[in-house]
Amino acid sequence: MACAVCAGRRRPEAGSRWTGDPRVEHVGSTSVPGLAAKPILDIDVIVDGAEMSAAVAALGSAGYVHRGDLGVVDREAFHAPDANPRRNVYVCRAGTLNVRNHLAVRDVLRVREDLRDEYGAVKLALAGARHGHRYLHRSKVCGSPEGPRGVRPHLDECLQILRLNDPAA
Protein backbone atom coordinates (compact mmCIF):
# COMPACT_ATOMS: atom_id res chain seq x y z
CA MET A 1 0.00 0.00 0.00
CA ALA A 2 2.82 2.44 0.82
CA CYS A 3 4.22 2.21 -2.69
CA ALA A 4 0.84 2.99 -4.20
CA VAL A 5 0.50 6.06 -1.98
CA CYS A 6 4.02 7.20 -2.83
CA ALA A 7 3.58 6.74 -6.56
CA GLY A 8 0.39 8.78 -6.57
CA ARG A 9 -1.78 5.88 -7.72
CA ARG A 10 -3.93 6.00 -4.60
CA ARG A 11 -6.20 9.00 -4.29
CA PRO A 12 -8.19 9.99 -1.22
CA GLU A 13 -11.32 7.89 -0.97
CA ALA A 14 -13.37 11.06 -1.24
CA GLY A 15 -12.07 11.59 -4.77
CA SER A 16 -15.54 11.10 -6.21
CA ARG A 17 -16.64 14.27 -4.36
CA TRP A 18 -13.74 16.29 -5.71
CA THR A 19 -12.87 16.52 -9.37
CA GLY A 20 -9.41 18.04 -8.86
CA ASP A 21 -6.29 16.41 -10.20
CA PRO A 22 -3.68 16.59 -7.45
CA ARG A 23 -0.05 15.69 -7.86
CA VAL A 24 0.86 13.29 -5.06
CA GLU A 25 4.54 13.28 -4.07
CA HIS A 26 6.37 11.13 -1.54
CA VAL A 27 8.82 13.53 0.14
CA GLY A 28 10.95 13.52 3.26
CA SER A 29 13.59 11.06 4.37
CA THR A 30 11.62 7.90 3.59
CA SER A 31 11.49 8.99 -0.06
CA VAL A 32 15.28 8.69 -0.38
CA PRO A 33 16.55 5.09 -0.57
CA GLY A 34 19.37 4.48 1.90
CA LEU A 35 18.75 7.61 4.00
CA ALA A 36 18.22 7.26 7.76
CA ALA A 37 14.54 7.91 8.42
CA LYS A 38 11.76 7.44 10.92
CA PRO A 39 9.16 4.91 9.67
CA ILE A 40 6.67 7.64 8.79
CA LEU A 41 5.92 8.72 5.22
CA ASP A 42 5.56 12.38 4.29
CA ILE A 43 3.07 12.87 1.47
CA ASP A 44 2.48 16.18 -0.31
CA VAL A 45 -0.81 16.48 -2.17
CA ILE A 46 0.01 19.37 -4.50
CA VAL A 47 -2.88 21.36 -5.97
CA ASP A 48 -3.49 24.66 -7.71
CA GLY A 49 -4.37 27.49 -5.35
CA ALA A 50 -8.01 27.49 -6.41
CA GLU A 51 -8.29 23.81 -5.38
CA MET A 52 -6.91 24.15 -1.83
CA SER A 53 -10.28 24.36 -0.07
CA ALA A 54 -11.78 21.52 -2.08
CA ALA A 55 -8.75 19.29 -1.41
CA VAL A 56 -8.90 20.03 2.32
CA ALA A 57 -12.61 19.20 2.36
CA ALA A 58 -12.08 15.98 0.38
CA LEU A 59 -9.44 14.71 2.78
CA GLY A 60 -11.67 15.61 5.72
CA SER A 61 -14.53 13.66 4.14
CA ALA A 62 -12.18 10.69 3.76
CA GLY A 63 -11.49 10.66 7.50
CA TYR A 64 -8.27 12.67 7.61
CA VAL A 65 -8.15 15.08 10.57
CA HIS A 66 -7.27 18.63 9.54
CA ARG A 67 -4.53 20.14 11.76
CA GLY A 68 -4.30 23.57 10.12
CA ASP A 69 -1.23 25.04 8.47
CA LEU A 70 1.05 24.50 11.50
CA GLY A 71 2.68 27.83 10.73
CA VAL A 72 3.49 27.12 7.08
CA VAL A 73 1.52 29.30 4.67
CA ASP A 74 -0.14 27.47 1.75
CA ARG A 75 0.26 24.04 3.38
CA GLU A 76 -2.48 22.26 5.32
CA ALA A 77 -1.52 19.31 7.54
CA PHE A 78 -3.58 16.19 8.29
CA HIS A 79 -3.53 13.20 10.61
CA ALA A 80 -4.28 10.06 8.63
CA PRO A 81 -7.36 8.02 9.62
CA ASP A 82 -5.25 4.87 9.97
CA ALA A 83 -1.62 3.89 10.45
CA ASN A 84 -1.20 1.65 7.42
CA PRO A 85 1.24 3.07 6.48
CA ARG A 86 2.09 5.68 9.13
CA ARG A 87 2.11 9.00 7.30
CA ASN A 88 1.94 12.75 7.49
CA VAL A 89 -0.23 14.17 4.72
CA TYR A 90 -0.11 17.76 3.55
CA VAL A 91 -2.20 19.64 1.00
CA CYS A 92 0.19 22.13 -0.59
CA ARG A 93 -0.29 24.97 -3.03
CA ALA A 94 1.68 24.25 -6.22
CA GLY A 95 4.81 26.29 -6.82
CA THR A 96 5.35 27.46 -3.24
CA LEU A 97 8.71 27.57 -1.54
CA ASN A 98 7.93 24.66 0.78
CA VAL A 99 6.94 22.42 -2.16
CA ARG A 100 9.99 23.41 -4.21
CA ASN A 101 12.18 22.76 -1.15
CA HIS A 102 10.69 19.31 -0.47
CA LEU A 103 11.13 18.23 -4.08
CA ALA A 104 14.59 19.76 -4.61
CA VAL A 105 16.08 18.21 -1.47
CA ARG A 106 14.52 14.83 -2.21
CA ASP A 107 15.66 14.84 -5.83
CA VAL A 108 19.25 15.82 -5.14
CA LEU A 109 19.59 13.27 -2.33
CA ARG A 110 18.23 10.52 -4.58
CA VAL A 111 20.95 11.04 -7.18
CA ARG A 112 23.90 12.12 -5.03
CA GLU A 113 24.92 9.30 -2.69
CA ASP A 114 27.69 11.45 -1.19
CA LEU A 115 25.19 14.14 -0.20
CA ARG A 116 22.67 11.55 0.99
CA ASP A 117 25.31 9.99 3.25
CA GLU A 118 26.50 13.39 4.49
CA TYR A 119 22.96 14.47 5.26
CA GLY A 120 22.21 11.14 6.94
CA ALA A 121 25.22 11.60 9.21
CA VAL A 122 24.01 15.09 10.14
CA LYS A 123 20.53 13.75 10.89
CA LEU A 124 21.90 11.03 13.14
CA ALA A 125 24.22 13.47 14.92
CA LEU A 126 21.37 15.91 15.56
CA ALA A 127 18.78 13.29 16.49
CA GLY A 128 19.36 13.74 20.20
CA ALA A 129 20.24 17.42 20.17
CA ARG A 130 17.84 19.93 21.67
CA HIS A 131 16.06 21.72 18.81
CA GLY A 132 18.05 19.57 16.37
CA HIS A 133 15.16 19.48 13.91
CA ARG A 134 15.33 23.26 13.50
CA TYR A 135 19.03 23.22 12.65
CA LEU A 136 18.55 20.22 10.44
CA HIS A 137 15.97 22.05 8.32
CA ARG A 138 18.26 25.06 8.12
CA SER A 139 21.28 23.05 6.97
CA LYS A 140 19.50 20.90 4.41
CA VAL A 141 17.99 23.89 2.69
CA CYS A 142 20.70 26.51 2.79
CA GLY A 143 23.64 24.26 1.99
CA SER A 144 25.61 25.02 5.14
CA PRO A 145 28.75 22.97 5.85
CA GLU A 146 26.63 20.66 8.02
CA GLY A 147 24.18 19.78 5.24
CA PRO A 148 23.92 18.90 1.57
CA ARG A 149 25.79 21.30 -0.68
CA GLY A 150 23.76 20.29 -3.74
CA VAL A 151 20.70 22.35 -2.82
CA ARG A 152 21.29 26.09 -2.84
CA PRO A 153 18.16 28.21 -3.00
CA HIS A 154 18.31 31.98 -3.28
CA LEU A 155 19.30 33.81 -0.08
CA ASP A 156 15.78 35.25 0.31
CA GLU A 157 14.37 31.71 0.23
CA CYS A 158 16.88 30.60 2.88
CA LEU A 159 15.74 33.44 5.11
CA GLN A 160 12.07 32.53 4.58
CA ILE A 161 12.75 28.90 5.50
CA LEU A 162 14.81 29.96 8.50
CA ARG A 163 11.91 32.11 9.73
CA LEU A 164 9.48 29.21 9.27
CA ASN A 165 11.67 26.99 11.43
CA ASP A 166 12.76 29.65 13.92
CA PRO A 167 10.35 32.59 14.24
CA ALA A 168 12.88 34.40 16.45
CA ALA A 169 15.38 34.57 13.55
Disulfide bonds with the S-S distance in Angstrom:
none
